[in-house]
Amino acid sequence: MNFDGKPLIGMVHLKPLPGSYLYDGDLDALIDAAVRDAEALERAGFDAIMVENFGDVPFPKYVDKTTVAAFTAVAKAICDEVSLPLGINVLRNDGIAAYSIAYAVKADFIRVNVLSGVAYTDQGIIEGIAHELARLRRLLPSKIRVFADVHVKHAVHFGDFEDSIRDTVERGLADAIVVSGKATGKPVDIERLALAKKVSPVPVIVGSGTTYDNLPTLWPHADGFIVGTWIKRDGKVENEVSLERARKLVELANKLRGGE
């Protein structure tokens, strides 16, 4: 993915997949809803899409085979209908599953919540998977890029933020880093984002809380934006993508690109 234009990456939040506790038994409807959201993002002018098993609460640290199979089916259906670059994020921290799915469907990038270090979360203690992922990338070479969170949301961190950036990039081999607010839809701390942009040798992506109102403020301090909650109908994360809201955000981003 080219970061020169500061891409907007739109979220496709999946309904509960087979293997999760809230799955309703209708895989076809789940796939259709995901494809509709992806198509809306493409029509709106987004630069890329990221698919996430958002509905699979309570999240395991690593998913089972049923989830991987179903997730792959959804991702392939999206690839068949949408031409945008595609990313995969498997919650809570299954970067191995994410890379495997991405490899199978020829996706372009993955997001890993804890690539390096340790996070204290509602799933318990989550440890980094940089070594395991690097080994898989060597076994299955590809152009899939790894976007890694630094001090991921929905977690408590005790390490120094700046040190964590360096560890994630230099020792974890991340291709880009993601900086988020405290939770889904919560805005990122602008001072922390600016520090990341100053310190990181790789692109810095805003991972939560981007809205029409704060995009101009965030714009100088980031290389890309993952957007989910604001582009949904009524700004509620559980709703479908709103074509009107998505287009509005793209129009603003295009104006900001023109002003650089």
Summary of the structure (lengths in Angstrom):
residues: 260
radius of gyration: 16.9
end to end distance: 19.9
largest distance: 48.6
contacts: 923
relative contact order: 0.14
helix: 41%
strand: 18%
